[in-house]
Amino acid sequence: MSLFPIIPPFVAPVTVSFIEDAVDLTDLTAYTFAATAFGSPTLDAGKLLLGITGRRGGGTSPNGGISTVTESGNSCALVKAQGSDANVTELWQLHGRSAGALGSIVITFVNDQNKCMVTLALMKDAAEAAAATASSTANPLSASLAIPASGAAVGVANNADTGTATWTNLTEVVDADSGETMSYTMAQKAVTAAETPTIECQWSAGVTSSNMCLAAWTPA
């Protein structure tokens, strides 16, 4: 029997921080966002998160979603996707990204879109795979998400109309209008103790078609 207390190793808690968002209102299948669109940030090492919203050209349903995402030529991985009608919201990640300047981001959709919105966040000290994901197309957007102890959660959502978003149980970091009848938003939260909140995103007006994706990560 040890005469000394056994001290568990320190596990760094997950942190997440908003970087910037950008919009392209061009009719395209593949969108290229230069680093300047996000203010040319230099990032710490960690997980780059990309919340992406698109609307299919002509309002055609279904949207079809995103086929590939890259940053500086590095392939990102899909975390969660949710579409409804001509719209789609997806959450992608580039895990294990080295510290350095943000590079160009290329987003390729399955079908032609008439707009694309991107919101970036940096997550540090997180495991590669999400511990939990959820999505919603309800009004209000609502889903339960298990957030692990010392972990963090991120939510992204859109609305095919104008209006502002109000989040419950996540902290909003961006709430924007694309300028062409499409709104988008991101929210996030880091926790100390594990919790399983019901997360909601309520649009102020004009809810015609909306989507939400949620994901949570444990510490690495």
C-alpha positions as a Python dict, from the first residue, in 0.01 Angstrom:
ca = {
    (1, 'M'): (0, 0, 0),
    (2, 'S'): (141, 336, -107),
    (3, 'L'): (220, 590, 163),
    (4, 'F'): (179, 867, -90),
    (5, 'P'): (-144, 988, -249),
    (6, 'I'): (-199, 883, -609),
    (7, 'I'): (-249, 1199, -810),
    (8, 'P'): (-419, 1151, -1146),
    (9, 'P'): (-245, 1310, -1443),
    (10, 'F'): (-357, 1657, -1542),
    (11, 'V'): (-596, 1663, -1836),
    (12, 'A'): (-623, 1997, -2011),
    (13, 'P'): (-986, 2102, -2058),
    (14, 'V'): (-1114, 2165, -2408),
    (15, 'T'): (-1132, 2529, -2514),
    (16, 'V'): (-1306, 2678, -2816),
    (17, 'S'): (-1286, 3027, -2963),
    (18, 'F'): (-1454, 3202, -3254),
    (19, 'I'): (-1228, 3315, -3540),
    (20, 'E'): (-1437, 3492, -3808),
    (21, 'D'): (-1712, 3438, -4065),
    (22, 'A'): (-1740, 3508, -4439),
    (23, 'V'): (-2002, 3503, -4716),
    (24, 'D'): (-1991, 3441, -5092),
    (25, 'L'): (-2314, 3520, -5282),
    (26, 'T'): (-2191, 3386, -5616),
    (27, 'D'): (-2365, 3097, -5798),
    (28, 'L'): (-2105, 2818, -5774),
    (29, 'T'): (-2047, 2453, -5693),
    (30, 'A'): (-1696, 2507, -5550),
    (31, 'Y'): (-1624, 2811, -5332),
    (32, 'T'): (-1274, 2938, -5250),
    (33, 'F'): (-1237, 3165, -4947),
    (34, 'A'): (-898, 3335, -4922),
    (35, 'A'): (-751, 3388, -4576),
    (36, 'T'): (-816, 3760, -4617),
    (37, 'A'): (-1191, 3689, -4604),
    (38, 'F'): (-1137, 3595, -4238),
    (39, 'G'): (-888, 3869, -4154),
    (40, 'S'): (-577, 3659, -4233),
    (41, 'P'): (-545, 3519, -3879),
    (42, 'T'): (-248, 3324, -3744),
    (43, 'L'): (-382, 3029, -3543),
    (44, 'D'): (-253, 2820, -3255),
    (45, 'A'): (-227, 2446, -3306),
    (46, 'G'): (-555, 2262, -3258),
    (47, 'K'): (-876, 2166, -3434),
    (48, 'L'): (-1012, 2403, -3699),
    (49, 'L'): (-1393, 2393, -3700),
    (50, 'L'): (-1594, 2509, -4002),
    (51, 'G'): (-1967, 2575, -3982),
    (52, 'I'): (-2091, 2589, -4342),
    (53, 'T'): (-2431, 2685, -4484),
    (54, 'G'): (-2544, 2669, -4845),
    (55, 'R'): (-2860, 2714, -5050),
    (56, 'R'): (-2905, 2527, -5376),
    (57, 'G'): (-2940, 2734, -5691),
    (58, 'G'): (-3299, 2805, -5791),
    (59, 'G'): (-3418, 2691, -5449),
    (60, 'T'): (-3418, 2332, -5576),
    (61, 'S'): (-3474, 2059, -5316),
    (62, 'P'): (-3290, 1863, -5184),
    (63, 'N'): (-2965, 2054, -5145),
    (64, 'G'): (-2736, 1751, -5175),
    (65, 'G'): (-2481, 1877, -4924),
    (66, 'I'): (-2104, 1919, -4935),
    (67, 'S'): (-1864, 1668, -5091),
    (68, 'T'): (-1523, 1801, -4980),
    (69, 'V'): (-1366, 2078, -4769),
    (70, 'T'): (-997, 2169, -4759),
    (71, 'E'): (-781, 2428, -4582),
    (72, 'S'): (-437, 2492, -4734),
    (73, 'G'): (-495, 2175, -4936),
    (74, 'N'): (-552, 1963, -4624),
    (75, 'S'): (-870, 1757, -4624),
    (76, 'C'): (-1126, 1827, -4354),
    (77, 'A'): (-1365, 1568, -4210),
    (78, 'L'): (-1742, 1590, -4178),
    (79, 'V'): (-1868, 1602, -3819),
    (80, 'K'): (-2243, 1650, -3873),
    (81, 'A'): (-2478, 1753, -4155),
    (82, 'Q'): (-2844, 1854, -4166),
    (83, 'G'): (-3044, 1965, -4467),
    (84, 'S'): (-3402, 2067, -4532),
    (85, 'D'): (-3554, 2175, -4862),
    (86, 'A'): (-3289, 2365, -5064),
    (87, 'N'): (-3075, 2449, -4759),
    (88, 'V'): (-2800, 2268, -4572),
    (89, 'T'): (-2588, 2332, -4264),
    (90, 'E'): (-2278, 2121, -4198),
    (91, 'L'): (-2002, 2114, -3937),
    (92, 'W'): (-1654, 2008, -4055),
    (93, 'Q'): (-1318, 1981, -3878),
    (94, 'L'): (-946, 1977, -3951),
    (95, 'H'): (-803, 1797, -3649),
    (96, 'G'): (-436, 1823, -3554),
    (97, 'R'): (-377, 2141, -3750),
    (98, 'S'): (-32, 2287, -3687),
    (99, 'A'): (9, 2644, -3567),
    (100, 'G'): (38, 2899, -3844),
    (101, 'A'): (-140, 3135, -4077),
    (102, 'L'): (-482, 3038, -4207),
    (103, 'G'): (-475, 2923, -4568),
    (104, 'S'): (-737, 2925, -4842),
    (105, 'I'): (-1054, 2726, -4773),
    (106, 'V'): (-1217, 2539, -5063),
    (107, 'I'): (-1572, 2406, -5019),
    (108, 'T'): (-1715, 2182, -5292),
    (109, 'F'): (-2087, 2110, -5293),
    (110, 'V'): (-2259, 1821, -5469),
    (111, 'N'): (-2489, 2064, -5653),
    (112, 'D'): (-2470, 2427, -5763),
    (113, 'Q'): (-2543, 2678, -5485),
    (114, 'N'): (-2642, 3044, -5499),
    (115, 'K'): (-2465, 3134, -5174),
    (116, 'C'): (-2223, 2994, -4917),
    (117, 'M'): (-2157, 3111, -4562),
    (118, 'V'): (-1866, 2992, -4346),
    (119, 'T'): (-1794, 3043, -3976),
    (120, 'L'): (-1459, 2937, -3827),
    (121, 'A'): (-1364, 2842, -3471),
    (122, 'L'): (-1051, 2696, -3312),
    (123, 'M'): (-1080, 2414, -3058),
    (124, 'K'): (-779, 2316, -2846),
    (125, 'D'): (-699, 2006, -2638),
    (126, 'A'): (-990, 1806, -2782),
    (127, 'A'): (-1010, 1443, -2894),
    (128, 'E'): (-1030, 1385, -3267),
    (129, 'A'): (-1376, 1229, -3290),
    (130, 'A'): (-1683, 1404, -3155),
    (131, 'A'): (-1824, 1234, -2845),
    (132, 'A'): (-2181, 1327, -2938),
    (133, 'T'): (-2370, 1493, -3224),
    (134, 'A'): (-2728, 1603, -3280),
    (135, 'S'): (-2938, 1797, -3530),
    (136, 'S'): (-3279, 1954, -3578),
    (137, 'T'): (-3512, 2102, -3839),
    (138, 'A'): (-3787, 2191, -3590),
    (139, 'N'): (-3916, 2536, -3500),
    (140, 'P'): (-3754, 2628, -3273),
    (141, 'L'): (-3447, 2422, -3356),
    (142, 'S'): (-3400, 2194, -3055),
    (143, 'A'): (-3194, 1888, -2959),
    (144, 'S'): (-3036, 1728, -2653),
    (145, 'L'): (-2655, 1699, -2651),
    (146, 'A'): (-2431, 1515, -2402),
    (147, 'I'): (-2128, 1738, -2329),
    (148, 'P'): (-1850, 1546, -2148),
    (149, 'A'): (-1672, 1673, -1838),
    (150, 'S'): (-1401, 1928, -1927),
    (151, 'G'): (-1531, 1916, -2284),
    (152, 'A'): (-1690, 2166, -2517),
    (153, 'A'): (-1977, 2191, -2764),
    (154, 'V'): (-2039, 2387, -3084),
    (155, 'G'): (-2364, 2454, -3268),
    (156, 'V'): (-2427, 2596, -3616),
    (157, 'A'): (-2761, 2683, -3771),
    (158, 'N'): (-2925, 2859, -4063),
    (159, 'N'): (-3260, 3004, -4162),
    (160, 'A'): (-3381, 3060, -4518),
    (161, 'D'): (-3502, 3409, -4434),
    (162, 'T'): (-3398, 3718, -4243),
    (163, 'G'): (-3414, 3734, -3864),
    (164, 'T'): (-3185, 3698, -3566),
    (165, 'A'): (-3107, 3388, -3361),
    (166, 'T'): (-3145, 3335, -2987),
    (167, 'W'): (-2958, 3036, -2842),
    (168, 'T'): (-3044, 2852, -2522),
    (169, 'N'): (-2767, 2662, -2337),
    (170, 'L'): (-2492, 2769, -2578),
    (171, 'T'): (-2328, 3111, -2608),
    (172, 'E'): (-2375, 3282, -2943),
    (173, 'V'): (-2058, 3400, -3117),
    (174, 'V'): (-2197, 3505, -3456),
    (175, 'D'): (-2546, 3591, -3581),
    (176, 'A'): (-2550, 3730, -3933),
    (177, 'D'): (-2760, 3791, -4244),
    (178, 'S'): (-2597, 3682, -4570),
    (179, 'G'): (-2751, 3982, -4747),
    (180, 'E'): (-2966, 3758, -4969),
    (181, 'T'): (-3246, 3614, -4753),
    (182, 'M'): (-3039, 3366, -4555),
    (183, 'S'): (-2929, 3397, -4194),
    (184, 'Y'): (-2662, 3192, -4017),
    (185, 'T'): (-2528, 3159, -3664),
    (186, 'M'): (-2275, 2976, -3445),
    (187, 'A'): (-2270, 2919, -3069),
    (188, 'Q'): (-2036, 2737, -2832),
    (189, 'K'): (-1974, 2634, -2473),
    (190, 'A'): (-1700, 2478, -2261),
    (191, 'V'): (-1800, 2295, -1942),
    (192, 'T'): (-1636, 2173, -1622),
    (193, 'A'): (-1884, 1904, -1520),
    (194, 'A'): (-2062, 1680, -1768),
    (195, 'E'): (-2410, 1793, -1869),
    (196, 'T'): (-2680, 1704, -2119),
    (197, 'P'): (-2871, 2023, -2194),
    (198, 'T'): (-3149, 2073, -2443),
    (199, 'I'): (-3001, 2322, -2686),
    (200, 'E'): (-3232, 2553, -2877),
    (201, 'C'): (-3189, 2806, -3154),
    (202, 'Q'): (-3494, 3029, -3204),
    (203, 'W'): (-3517, 3260, -3506),
    (204, 'S'): (-3691, 3592, -3451),
    (205, 'A'): (-3899, 3585, -3768),
    (206, 'G'): (-3953, 3433, -4109),
    (207, 'V'): (-3883, 3067, -4026),
    (208, 'T'): (-3945, 2891, -4358),
    (209, 'S'): (-3665, 2633, -4361),
    (210, 'S'): (-3397, 2604, -4094),
    (211, 'N'): (-3133, 2353, -3986),
    (212, 'M'): (-2908, 2304, -3683),
    (213, 'C'): (-2603, 2084, -3620),
    (214, 'L'): (-2448, 2024, -3277),
    (215, 'A'): (-2134, 1840, -3167),
    (216, 'A'): (-1941, 1791, -2841),
    (217, 'W'): (-1586, 1672, -2774),
    (218, 'T'): (-1400, 1519, -2479),
    (219, 'P'): (-1048, 1629, -2379),
    (220, 'A'): (-767, 1466, -2576),
}
